[in-house]
Each structure stands twice: as structure tokens, then as C-alpha cells.
């Protein structure tokens, strides 16, 4: 106990002394003591630099309308060219985030077309494009090497764009039969049939973007922006629903009589035509805008995308041998049981390589954006 009391006293004096050190006299003496605070006071914006003052992060988001005209061509050596021309109306949403401190930005976009009209030509004939799918989306990351610290300047970017360019053309039939067991037949009459199916075109491009972008603003009312990108590498894949290189046989028929031996085979396409290839191209966009009120901008301009390259086409073909009438058996001869033998099916996988393709889409682009 004799040591406890002095220890408590020392702690009390030390704590009082720490407050005294935090309230020492200032340099001014005007008949009184001028004390500085023991703790500094900051505004919340000063803790994380995200307030209105000194905040260099900017967001811009909005909606776009793209009226575009497109053409697409796929050539195949044994058939010729499959070509489409169309006009499409697309809606698009986008987001751009810029950092003034590092002069970098990131942006993303996604778009889809619900109205497509045009024409197509193919080896079997021609017709109208009345619908289909045109969808796209992607993102860029860029750096303004020459900038004013306010989001304006010139610099480079790297990015990616997905593009589904699939106006609907005609659909060629193919059989779903894969083995002999998929061929239905009547053993008493020899009649046979196979199932069939068809698919729409579905063409997808995956594109690498390398380019330059720039933006300039005048009097906080008018701005102009532009970008141009090389596409040094792009993949193409999907299916061509109207592609039918295999001989077109019948999906049903009668049995083969003994006198007709050997039985004539029916050759049928047995799959959709898959495509896989690569290409290159370019993309460009230019916009001019006005800011009628603070944070709101209306822009009008144009956009163009172009790709070309080569692709491989693969499909499956089957040869169906119809049920064959069997000879009589025994002595005296009696009708066989069953009267017709089962049909048979053989298959072959085909590939057509290094076929050229091209895709072009361009048109008017308008947007309304909100920035904060």
C-alpha cells in the first residue's frame, strides 16, 4: 500500500501534463493566452479526397442509338458466296470512368438490335432479311498521354469487343440421324424415314482493339471526341444455317427391291455447318456534343467497324442405304421374315479450309449522357 499511492499520484500528474503540452502558448500575446487545439479537425472530404474539392474521379453514363447499315460475306469454294445486306436499329448503354490524377480511363458498352431488315443472296437463291440478332459489348482501358488534367487530351487505349452479327437468312435442312438405329422403317413394306432439323445463322466475332482516342472541350459547352482502333486479331465462330454443301437427298423413301441391287444410297447433310477462323480489321468513331445544362451532354456522330479474314467450315454427311427386299428361303421357297432387311447408315466428316469472309457495319450514332 505504501507504494500504491505514490504510483497513482504519478499517473495523475503525467496525464495532466500531457494535456498541458497540447495547449502551449502561441506566438501572439495580447493580454491573454492563445492556445492551439490538442486535436486537429478535418472535414470528411479531407480524409479520403473524395469530396467536391480535389476529387479527380469522373463518371459518365448514358444511352446511345445506332442506325447502322451492314454487309457480310462468307465464300465457300464448292458453293459460292453467302452474302447479306441490312439496316439495323440498335440501342446501347455505356459507362466511362476517368481519373484526372493518373490521366487514365476505363469504359464499357453493351448494345442490341431488335429491328433488322435487308436482303440475302446464296447459291440456292435469294430472299429478304426480316429479323435476326445483332448484339455487341466490350470495354477499353486508356491513358491520355497529352492531357489538361480535366479529362481532355490525346492518348492510347487497349480493349476488347464482342460482336454477334447474325441477320436471319434461309435455313437449310439436315438430318438428325446419327446411327442406323435412328432410321425408322417398316420391315413389311421397306418404307423408311429420318428426322430433320435446321438452324439460323449465328456468327460471332471476338476482337482485340488497339488505338488512339482524343477529346477536346470548348467553353464548357461544346466538345468533340474521336477514336480510331486497329483490330490486329479477331476470331470468328458460329454456324451458317443456310450453308448446305452436301448433296440433298430424301428424308424418306421406300425399300429397295432385289432387282435393284445394289441399292441406291441417299446422301444427306447431318449437321449444321460450323465455322471457325480469324481475321483483322479496323474500327472508328467520332462524336460532337453540346451541354445544354450542367452535367448533361447530347452528342451526334458516326461509327464504322470492318473485319476480313479466312475461316474453316466443317459439317457431317451421312449415306443411308434403304431397307432391302430379302430373297425367299427354304424348300419349297417361303417368304422371308422379315420381308425387308434393316437400313444402314454411314457417315463422313467434311472440312473446307481457308475460305474468305468479310463484315462491315457503319452508320449514324447519337447519345445522351449524364456526368458526375
C-alpha positions in Angstrom: 0.0 0.0 0.0 2.9 2.4 0.7 4.0 2.1 -3.0 0.4 2.2 -4.5 -0.4 5.8 -3.5 2.7 7.4 -5.0 2.2 5.4 -8.2 -1.4 6.7 -8.6 -0.2 10.2 -8.0 2.5 9.9 -10.6 0.0 8.7 -13.2 -2.4 11.6 -12.5 0.3 14.1 -12.8 1.5 12.6 -16.1 -1.9 12.6 -17.6 -2.4 16.2 -16.7 1.0 17.1 -18.1 0.1 15.5 -21.5 -2.9 17.9 -21.8 -0.7 20.8 -20.8 1.8 20.0 -23.6 -1.1 20.0 -26.1 -2.1 23.5 -25.0 1.1 25.5 -25.0 1.1 29.3 -25.6 1.1 30.6 -29.2 3.4 33.2 -30.6 0.9 36.0 -30.1 0.4 37.6 -26.7 -2.4 40.1 -26.4 -3.2 40.2 -22.7 -4.2 36.6 -22.7 -3.2 33.1 -23.6 -3.6 31.9 -27.2 -3.8 28.2 -27.2 -3.8 25.8 -30.2 -6.0 22.8 -30.2 -4.8 19.5 -29.0 -6.5 17.7 -31.9 -6.8 18.9 -35.5 -10.2 18.9 -37.1 -10.8 17.8 -40.7 -13.8 17.7 -43.0 -14.8 14.2 -44.1 -13.8 15.1 -47.7 -10.2 15.6 -46.5 -10.0 12.1 -45.0 -10.3 10.3 -48.4 -10.0 13.0 -51.0 -13.4 12.2 -52.4 -15.2 15.4 -51.7 -16.0 18.1 -54.2 -12.7 19.7 -53.7 -9.7 17.8 -55.1 -11.9 14.9 -56.4 -10.4 13.8 -59.7 -12.7 10.8 -60.4 -15.4 11.4 -63.0 -18.2 9.2 -64.2 -20.1 9.5 -67.4 -23.0 7.2 -68.3 -25.8 7.3 -70.9 -27.7 5.8 -73.7 -27.0 5.6 -77.4 -28.9 4.9 -80.6 -27.0 3.4 -83.6 -28.7 3.3 -87.0 -26.3 1.1 -89.0 -26.1 -0.5 -92.4 -24.2 -3.7 -92.7 -22.9 -6.3 -95.2 -21.4 -9.7 -94.6 -20.0 -12.3 -96.9 -18.8 -15.9 -96.5 -17.4 -17.6 -99.5 -17.1 -21.4 -99.9 -15.2 -23.0 -102.8 -17.7 -25.6 -103.7 -20.8 -23.4 -103.4 -20.1 -19.7 -103.9 -20.8 -16.8 -101.7 -23.4 -16.3 -98.9 -24.0 -12.5 -98.7 -26.3 -10.3 -96.6 -27.0 -6.6 -96.6 -29.2 -5.0 -94.0 -30.2 -1.9 -92.0 -30.5 -2.2 -88.2 -31.6 -0.1 -85.2 -29.6 -0.7 -82.1 -29.9 0.6 -78.5 -26.8 0.9 -76.4 -25.8 1.7 -72.8 -22.3 2.7 -71.7 -20.2 3.8 -68.7 -16.9 5.8 -68.6 -14.8 6.4 -65.5 -11.9 8.8 -65.7 -9.2 9.6 -63.2 -7.6 13.1 -63.6 -4.7 12.3 -61.3 -3.3 9.4 -63.5 -4.9 10.6 -66.8 -6.4 7.1 -67.2 -9.9 6.0 -68.0 -12.0 2.8 -68.4 -15.2 2.4 -70.3 -17.7 -0.3 -71.1 -20.6 -0.6 -73.5 -23.3 -3.1 -74.5 -25.8 -2.9 -77.3 -28.5 -4.9 -79.0 -30.6 -4.6 -82.2 -34.3 -5.6 -82.2 -35.1 -4.4 -85.7 -33.3 -5.7 -88.8 -34.3 -5.6 -92.4 -32.4 -6.4 -95.6 -31.7 -8.9 -98.3 -29.5 -12.0 -98.7 -28.1 -14.0 -101.7 -27.0 -17.6 -101.5 -26.3 -20.4 -104.1 -29.8 -21.8 -103.6 -31.4 -18.4 -104.2 -32.1 -15.0 -102.6 -34.7 -13.5 -100.2 -35.4 -11.0 -97.6 -33.8 -10.5 -94.1 -36.7 -9.7 -91.7 -35.1 -10.2 -88.3 -32.1 -11.8 -86.6 -29.6 -10.8 -84.0 -27.1 -8.0 -83.8 -25.5 -7.6 -80.4 -22.2 -6.3 -79.1 -20.4 -5.3 -76.0 -16.9 -4.6 -74.7 -14.5 -2.4 -72.8 -11.4 -0.3 -73.1 -8.6 0.9 -70.8 -6.8 4.1 -71.9 -4.2 6.6 -70.9 -4.2 10.3 -72.1 -0.5 10.9 -72.6 -1.3 14.5 -73.5 -3.9 16.0 -71.2 -5.1 19.1 -69.4 -5.9 17.3 -66.1 -9.7 17.7 -66.8 -10.3 14.6 -68.9 -9.4 16.3 -72.2 -6.4 15.2 -74.3 -5.0 12.5 -76.6 -3.7 9.0 -75.8 -3.8 5.3 -76.5 -6.0 2.5 -75.3 -6.3 -1.3 -75.4 -9.7 -3.1 -75.4 -12.0 -5.9 -76.4 -15.2 -6.0 -78.4 -17.7 -8.9 -78.8 -19.9 -8.7 -81.9 -22.7 -11.0 -82.9 -23.7 -10.2 -86.5 -26.4 -12.6 -87.4 -29.2 -11.3 -89.7 -31.6 -14.2 -90.5 -31.4 -15.7 -93.9 -32.9 -19.0 -95.1 -32.4 -22.3 -93.1 -31.3 -25.4 -94.9 -32.4 -28.8 -93.6 -30.2 -31.5 -92.2 -31.0 -34.9 -90.8 -30.7 -35.7 -87.1 -29.9 -39.3 -87.8 -26.5 -40.3 -86.4 -26.6 -44.1 -86.5 -28.6 -46.9 -88.2 -30.8 -47.0 -85.2 -32.1 -43.5 -85.9 -33.6 -44.6 -89.3 -37.2 -45.6 -88.8 -38.5 -48.3 -91.2 -41.3 -50.8 -91.8 -39.9 -54.4 -92.2 -43.0 -55.5 -94.2 -43.0 -52.7 -96.8 -39.5 -51.3 -96.6 -40.7 -47.7 -96.2 -38.2 -45.6 -94.1 -37.7 -42.1 -92.8 -35.3 -40.0 -90.8 -35.8 -36.9 -88.6 -34.7 -33.4 -89.7 -33.8 -30.0 -88.3 -32.5 -26.6 -89.3 -30.8 -23.6 -87.5 -30.4 -19.9 -88.1 -27.1 -18.2 -88.8 -25.1 -17.4 -85.7 -21.9 -15.5 -86.4 -19.7 -14.2 -83.5 -16.6 -12.1 -83.6 -14.2 -11.6 -80.7 -12.0 -8.6 -81.4 -8.8 -7.1 -79.9 -8.7 -3.3 -80.0 -5.5 -1.1 -80.1 -6.0 2.5 -80.8 -5.9 6.2 -80.1 -8.6 8.4 -78.6 -8.9 12.1 -78.1 -11.3 14.7 -76.6 -11.4 18.5 -76.6 -13.9 20.7 -74.8 -14.6 24.4 -75.6 -16.1 26.9 -73.2 -17.7 24.1 -71.1 -20.5 23.9 -73.8 -19.2 22.2 -76.9 -16.9 19.1 -77.2 -15.6 16.8 -79.8 -14.3 13.3 -79.3 -12.9 10.7 -81.7 -11.2 7.3 -81.6 -9.6 5.0 -84.2 -8.6 1.4 -83.4 -6.8 -1.3 -85.3 -8.1 -4.8 -84.8 -4.9 -6.8 -85.2 -6.6 -10.1 -84.3 -10.2 -11.3 -84.3 -11.7 -14.7 -84.1 -14.9 -15.8 -86.0 -17.0 -18.8 -85.0 -20.6 -20.0 -85.0 -22.9 -21.7 -87.6 -24.2 -20.9 -91.1 -27.7 -22.1 -91.2 -28.1 -21.7 -94.9 -24.8 -23.5 -95.8 -25.6 -26.8 -97.5 -22.6 -28.2 -99.4 -23.6 -31.9 -99.1 -25.9 -33.4 -101.8 -29.5 -33.1 -100.8 -31.2 -36.5 -100.7 -34.6 -37.5 -99.4 -35.6 -37.8 -95.8 -37.9 -40.7 -96.5 -38.4 -43.4 -99.2 -39.4 -47.0 -100.0 -37.5 -50.2 -99.7 -35.0 -51.5 -102.3 -36.2 -54.5 -104.4 -33.9 -57.4 -105.2 -33.8 -56.5 -108.8 -32.5 -53.0 -107.9 -29.4 -54.3 -106.2 -27.1 -52.7 -105.4 -29.5 -50.3 -103.6 -29.0 -46.6 -104.4 -27.9 -44.6 -101.4 -29.4 -41.4 -100.1 -26.8 -38.7 -99.2 -27.9 -36.2 -96.6 -26.2 -33.4 -94.7 -26.3 -34.5 -91.0 -25.3 -31.3 -89.1 -25.3 -27.6 -89.3 -22.2 -26.0 -90.8 -19.8 -24.8 -88.1 -17.3 -22.1 -88.8 -14.0 -21.2 -87.1 -11.4 -18.7 -88.3 -9.6 -15.5 -87.7 -9.2 -12.1 -89.2 -8.2 -8.4 -88.7 -9.7 -5.0 -89.4 -10.4 -1.5 -88.0 -12.9 0.5 -86.0 -13.5 4.2 -85.9 -15.9 6.7 -84.1 -16.3 10.4 -84.0 -18.8 12.5 -81.9 -19.6 16.2 -81.5 -21.7 17.3 -78.5 -23.3 20.2 -76.7 -24.0 20.7 -73.0 -27.4 22.4 -72.7 -27.4 22.2 -68.9 -24.8 21.2 -66.3 -23.8 17.5 -66.3 -26.0 16.7 -69.4 -24.5 16.3 -72.8 -26.1 15.5 -76.2 -23.8 14.1 -78.9 -24.1 13.2 -82.6 -21.7 11.4 -84.8 -20.8 8.2 -86.7 -19.2 4.8 -86.2 -17.8 2.1 -88.5 -16.5 -1.4 -88.0 -14.7 -3.6 -90.6 -13.3 -7.1 -90.5 -11.9 -9.6 -93.0 -10.1 -12.9 -92.9 -10.5 -16.6 -93.5 -12.4 -19.4 -91.9 -12.8 -23.2 -92.0 -16.2 -24.8 -92.5 -17.0 -28.2 -91.0 -20.1 -30.4 -91.4 -21.2 -34.0 -91.3 -22.7 -36.1 -94.1 -24.5 -39.5 -94.0 -25.2 -42.1 -96.6 -28.4 -44.1 -95.9 -28.9 -47.5 -97.6 -32.6 -48.2 -97.7 -34.1 -51.5 -96.4 -33.6 -54.2 -99.0 -36.0 -56.9 -100.0 -34.8 -60.4 -98.9 -34.9 -63.5 -101.1 -37.3 -66.4 -100.3 -36.0 -69.1 -98.0 -36.3 -72.9 -97.7 -37.7 -75.7 -99.9 -40.2 -75.1 -101.1 -39.3 -71.3 -101.1 -41.2 -69.3 -98.5 -41.4 -65.5 -97.9 -38.6 -64.3 -95.6 -39.3 -63.0 -92.2 -38.9 -60.0 -92.1 -39.5 -59.2 -95.8 -37.1 -56.3 -95.8 -33.7 -56.0 -94.0 -32.9 -53.1 -91.8 -31.4 -50.0 -93.3 -27.8 -49.0 -92.8 -26.1 -45.6 -92.3 -22.5 -44.5 -92.8 -21.1 -41.1 -92.1 -18.3 -38.8 -93.2 -16.9 -35.6 -91.6 -16.0 -32.8 -94.1 -13.9 -29.7 -93.8 -13.4 -26.8 -96.3 -10.4 -24.6 -95.3 -9.2 -21.1 -95.9 -12.5 -19.6 -97.1 -12.6 -15.8 -97.2 -15.1 -13.7 -95.2 -15.7 -10.0 -94.6 -18.1 -8.0 -92.4 -18.8 -4.2 -92.5 -21.1 -2.1 -90.4 -21.4 1.7 -90.3 -23.9 4.4 -89.5 -25.2 7.3 -87.5 -24.6 7.4 -83.8 -26.4 9.6 -81.2 -26.1 9.7 -77.4 -27.4 11.4 -74.3 -25.0 11.3 -71.3 -25.0 12.3 -67.7 -21.7 13.1 -65.9 -20.8 13.5 -62.3 
